[in-house]
Amino acid sequence: MAVLLMLSLLIQSLYNIVDSIFVARLSETALTAASLVYAIQFLMIAIGVGTAVGLNALLSRKLGQKKPEEACRAATTGLFLMLGTSLVFTLVGLLFSNRIAAALTNDPELQ
């Protein structure tokens, strides 16, 4: 499991590097704005990956114990967690994005 997690984080980091290269072609301000958002992006990834790894461990244990009903309940709970987390992040982004941007910088152009 650790290798897959490391590979996932490597791909995400490479994506951010490539994204930074293209954004930097627009302007220095655009690159600065994108770099401010990376911390929030990593927080979202950490919560999602942490939840997925924990759920995967629980599913593996329940299936190994030959308890498919409990594994099915855990998988259903995992789907609700995923949907709930996505909804929370969406609502926070829609309702508080201006406040978050203001907390990260005082420059109106970056906000």
BAPARO-713850 format. One record per residue (C-alpha): residue in three letters; chain; x negated, z, y negated. Coordinates in nm, 2 decimals. Last residue first. Layout:
<nodes>
residuo->ala, cadena->A, u->X, w->Z, v->Y
...
</nodes>
This chain:
<nodes>
residuo->gln, cadena->A, u->0.71, w->-0.44, v->-3.73
residuo->leu, cadena->A, u->0.37, w->-0.62, v->-3.77
residuo->glu, cadena->A, u->0.48, w->-0.77, v->-4.10
residuo->pro, cadena->A, u->0.62, w->-0.44, v->-4.22
residuo->asp, cadena->A, u->0.28, w->-0.27, v->-4.17
residuo->asn, cadena->A, u->0.34, w->0.10, v->-4.11
residuo->thr, cadena->A, u->0.26, w->0.08, v->-3.75
residuo->leu, cadena->A, u->0.36, w->0.23, v->-3.40
residuo->ala, cadena->A, u->0.63, w->0.46, v->-3.52
residuo->ala, cadena->A, u->0.79, w->0.19, v->-3.73
residuo->ala, cadena->A, u->0.80, w->-0.04, v->-3.42
residuo->ile, cadena->A, u->0.96, w->0.24, v->-3.22
residuo->arg, cadena->A, u->1.22, w->0.30, v->-3.49
residuo->asn, cadena->A, u->1.30, w->-0.07, v->-3.51
residuo->ser, cadena->A, u->1.32, w->-0.11, v->-3.13
residuo->phe, cadena->A, u->1.56, w->0.19, v->-3.10
residuo->leu, cadena->A, u->1.90, w->0.05, v->-3.02
residuo->leu, cadena->A, u->1.83, w->-0.27, v->-2.84
residuo->gly, cadena->A, u->1.51, w->-0.16, v->-2.67
residuo->val, cadena->A, u->1.64, w->0.18, v->-2.58
residuo->leu, cadena->A, u->1.96, w->0.01, v->-2.44
residuo->thr, cadena->A, u->1.75, w->-0.24, v->-2.23
residuo->phe, cadena->A, u->1.52, w->0.03, v->-2.11
residuo->val, cadena->A, u->1.81, w->0.25, v->-2.00
residuo->leu, cadena->A, u->1.99, w->-0.04, v->-1.83
residuo->ser, cadena->A, u->1.68, w->-0.14, v->-1.64
residuo->thr, cadena->A, u->1.63, w->0.22, v->-1.53
residuo->gly, cadena->A, u->1.99, w->0.24, v->-1.42
residuo->leu, cadena->A, u->1.98, w->-0.09, v->-1.23
residuo->met, cadena->A, u->1.66, w->0.01, v->-1.05
residuo->leu, cadena->A, u->1.78, w->0.36, v->-0.98
residuo->phe, cadena->A, u->2.11, w->0.21, v->-0.84
residuo->leu, cadena->A, u->1.91, w->-0.02, v->-0.62
residuo->gly, cadena->A, u->1.69, w->0.27, v->-0.50
residuo->thr, cadena->A, u->2.00, w->0.47, v->-0.41
residuo->thr, cadena->A, u->2.12, w->0.18, v->-0.20
residuo->ala, cadena->A, u->1.78, w->0.17, v->-0.03
residuo->ala, cadena->A, u->1.79, w->0.55, v->0.03
residuo->arg, cadena->A, u->2.14, w->0.52, v->0.18
residuo->cys, cadena->A, u->2.02, w->0.24, v->0.41
residuo->ala, cadena->A, u->1.72, w->0.45, v->0.52
residuo->glu, cadena->A, u->1.95, w->0.74, v->0.59
residuo->glu, cadena->A, u->2.16, w->0.52, v->0.81
residuo->pro, cadena->A, u->1.85, w->0.36, v->0.98
residuo->lys, cadena->A, u->1.72, w->0.70, v->1.10
residuo->lys, cadena->A, u->1.47, w->0.60, v->1.37
residuo->gln, cadena->A, u->1.21, w->0.84, v->1.23
residuo->gly, cadena->A, u->0.99, w->0.55, v->1.14
residuo->leu, cadena->A, u->1.28, w->0.39, v->0.95
residuo->lys, cadena->A, u->1.32, w->0.71, v->0.76
residuo->arg, cadena->A, u->0.95, w->0.74, v->0.68
residuo->ser, cadena->A, u->0.92, w->0.38, v->0.58
residuo->leu, cadena->A, u->1.22, w->0.40, v->0.35
residuo->leu, cadena->A, u->1.09, w->0.71, v->0.19
residuo->ala, cadena->A, u->0.74, w->0.55, v->0.13
residuo->asn, cadena->A, u->0.91, w->0.24, v->-0.01
residuo->leu, cadena->A, u->1.12, w->0.45, v->-0.24
residuo->gly, cadena->A, u->0.82, w->0.63, v->-0.38
residuo->val, cadena->A, u->0.63, w->0.30, v->-0.43
residuo->ala, cadena->A, u->0.93, w->0.14, v->-0.60
residuo->thr, cadena->A, u->0.98, w->0.44, v->-0.83
residuo->gly, cadena->A, u->0.62, w->0.44, v->-0.93
residuo->val, cadena->A, u->0.62, w->0.07, v->-0.98
residuo->gly, cadena->A, u->0.92, w->0.08, v->-1.21
residuo->ile, cadena->A, u->0.81, w->0.38, v->-1.41
residuo->ala, cadena->A, u->0.45, w->0.25, v->-1.44
residuo->ile, cadena->A, u->0.57, w->-0.10, v->-1.54
residuo->met, cadena->A, u->0.80, w->0.04, v->-1.82
residuo->leu, cadena->A, u->0.51, w->0.25, v->-1.95
residuo->phe, cadena->A, u->0.28, w->-0.05, v->-1.93
residuo->gln, cadena->A, u->0.51, w->-0.25, v->-2.14
residuo->ile, cadena->A, u->0.54, w->0.03, v->-2.40
residuo->ala, cadena->A, u->0.16, w->0.04, v->-2.42
residuo->tyr, cadena->A, u->0.14, w->-0.34, v->-2.44
residuo->val, cadena->A, u->0.37, w->-0.35, v->-2.74
residuo->leu, cadena->A, u->0.10, w->-0.27, v->-2.99
residuo->ser, cadena->A, u->-0.13, w->-0.54, v->-2.85
residuo->ala, cadena->A, u->0.14, w->-0.80, v->-2.91
residuo->ala, cadena->A, u->0.17, w->-0.69, v->-3.28
residuo->thr, cadena->A, u->-0.21, w->-0.71, v->-3.32
residuo->leu, cadena->A, u->-0.22, w->-1.06, v->-3.16
residuo->ala, cadena->A, u->0.06, w->-1.18, v->-3.39
residuo->thr, cadena->A, u->-0.12, w->-1.04, v->-3.69
residuo->glu, cadena->A, u->-0.44, w->-1.22, v->-3.59
residuo->ser, cadena->A, u->-0.25, w->-1.55, v->-3.59
residuo->leu, cadena->A, u->-0.09, w->-1.81, v->-3.37
residuo->arg, cadena->A, u->-0.39, w->-1.88, v->-3.15
residuo->ala, cadena->A, u->-0.42, w->-1.51, v->-3.08
residuo->val, cadena->A, u->-0.08, w->-1.53, v->-2.91
residuo->phe, cadena->A, u->-0.22, w->-1.78, v->-2.66
residuo->ile, cadena->A, u->-0.52, w->-1.58, v->-2.58
residuo->ser, cadena->A, u->-0.32, w->-1.25, v->-2.57
residuo->asp, cadena->A, u->-0.08, w->-1.40, v->-2.31
residuo->val, cadena->A, u->-0.37, w->-1.50, v->-2.09
residuo->ile, cadena->A, u->-0.51, w->-1.14, v->-2.11
residuo->asn, cadena->A, u->-0.17, w->-0.99, v->-2.06
residuo->tyr, cadena->A, u->-0.11, w->-1.21, v->-1.75
residuo->leu, cadena->A, u->-0.45, w->-1.10, v->-1.62
residuo->ser, cadena->A, u->-0.35, w->-0.74, v->-1.66
residuo->gln, cadena->A, u->-0.02, w->-0.79, v->-1.47
residuo->ile, cadena->A, u->-0.20, w->-0.98, v->-1.19
residuo->leu, cadena->A, u->-0.45, w->-0.69, v->-1.16
residuo->leu, cadena->A, u->-0.16, w->-0.44, v->-1.16
residuo->ser, cadena->A, u->0.01, w->-0.61, v->-0.88
residuo->leu, cadena->A, u->-0.32, w->-0.65, v->-0.68
residuo->met, cadena->A, u->-0.39, w->-0.28, v->-0.72
residuo->leu, cadena->A, u->-0.04, w->-0.19, v->-0.60
residuo->leu, cadena->A, u->-0.08, w->-0.43, v->-0.30
residuo->val, cadena->A, u->-0.42, w->-0.28, v->-0.21
residuo->ala, cadena->A, u->-0.28, w->0.08, v->-0.24
residuo->met, cadena->A, u->0.00, w->0.00, v->0.00
</nodes>
